[in-house]
């Protein structure tokens, strides 16, 4: 039971770290991010999965502030959940003897 719990916590830490890195990349490297978005949408259009009009809508969404807010929200929620779990583990004394 404890091992499963800590594996899940580790996965949450990893996903939060990925979200923080992703947000950093989108904000600090906008040219590279735009190139990746363009390549991805061009790939789906070439495959015939989406139309060019829909691809343009996706590009506007992925390059705009909405994407940054969503990524930032995921990072903040992940960090908040990790902090809450950490405080609960310390409060219950689960981690007290481990330090």
C-alpha positions as CSV (number, residue, x, y, z in Angstrom):
1,X,0.0,0.0,0.0
2,X,2.8,2.5,0.9
3,X,4.8,1.6,-2.2
4,X,1.8,2.3,-4.4
5,X,1.1,5.6,-2.7
6,X,4.7,6.7,-3.1
7,X,4.7,5.6,-6.8
8,X,1.6,7.7,-7.4
9,X,3.3,10.7,-5.6
10,X,6.3,10.2,-7.8
11,X,4.2,10.2,-10.9
12,X,2.6,13.5,-9.7
13,X,6.0,15.0,-9.1
14,X,7.1,14.0,-12.6
15,X,4.0,15.4,-14.3
16,X,4.3,18.6,-12.4
17,X,7.9,19.0,-13.4
18,X,7.0,18.3,-17.0
19,X,4.3,21.0,-16.8
20,X,6.7,23.5,-15.4
21,X,9.3,22.7,-18.0
22,X,6.6,22.9,-20.8
23,X,5.5,26.3,-19.5
24,X,9.1,27.5,-19.4
25,X,9.6,26.3,-23.0
26,X,6.4,28.0,-24.3
27,X,7.3,31.3,-22.6
28,X,11.0,31.5,-23.1
29,X,11.3,29.9,-26.6
30,X,8.2,31.2,-28.5
31,X,9.9,30.8,-31.9
32,X,10.7,27.1,-31.3
33,X,7.2,26.5,-29.8
34,X,5.6,28.1,-32.8
35,X,7.6,26.0,-35.2
36,X,6.6,22.8,-33.3
37,X,3.0,23.8,-33.4
38,X,3.2,24.5,-37.2
39,X,4.9,21.2,-37.9
40,X,2.3,19.3,-35.8
41,X,-0.7,20.9,-37.5
42,X,0.9,20.5,-41.0
43,X,1.4,16.8,-40.2
44,X,-2.3,16.3,-39.3
45,X,-3.5,18.2,-42.4
46,X,-1.2,16.1,-44.7
47,X,-2.7,13.0,-43.2
48,X,-6.2,14.2,-43.8
49,X,-7.2,14.0,-40.1
50,X,-8.1,17.7,-39.8
51,X,-8.9,20.5,-42.3
52,X,-6.7,23.5,-42.9
53,X,-9.3,25.8,-41.4
54,X,-9.4,23.7,-38.2
55,X,-5.6,23.6,-38.1
56,X,-5.5,27.4,-38.2
57,X,-7.9,27.6,-35.2
58,X,-5.7,25.1,-33.3
59,X,-2.6,27.1,-34.1
60,X,-4.2,30.3,-32.7
61,X,-5.2,28.5,-29.6
62,X,-1.8,26.8,-29.0
63,X,0.2,29.9,-29.7
64,X,-2.0,32.2,-27.7
65,X,-2.3,33.0,-24.0
66,X,-5.0,30.4,-23.4
67,X,-2.4,27.6,-23.8
68,X,0.0,29.3,-21.3
69,X,-2.8,29.7,-18.8
70,X,-3.8,26.0,-19.1
71,X,-0.2,24.9,-18.7
72,X,0.4,27.2,-15.8
73,X,-2.8,26.0,-14.2
74,X,-1.7,22.4,-14.4
75,X,1.6,23.3,-12.9
76,X,0.0,25.3,-10.0
77,X,-2.5,22.6,-9.3
78,X,0.1,19.9,-9.3
79,X,2.4,21.9,-7.0
80,X,-0.6,22.7,-4.7
81,X,-1.6,19.0,-4.4
82,X,2.0,18.0,-3.7
83,X,2.3,20.6,-1.0
84,X,-1.1,19.6,0.5
85,X,0.0,15.9,0.5
86,X,3.3,16.8,2.1
87,X,1.7,18.8,4.9
88,X,-0.8,16.0,5.5
89,X,2.0,13.4,5.7
90,X,4.0,15.6,8.1
91,X,0.9,16.3,10.2
92,X,-0.1,12.7,10.6
93,X,3.5,11.9,11.5
94,X,4.0,9.5,8.6
95,X,7.2,11.3,7.5
96,X,8.3,12.5,10.9
97,X,10.6,9.5,11.7
98,X,12.0,9.4,8.2
99,X,14.0,12.7,8.5
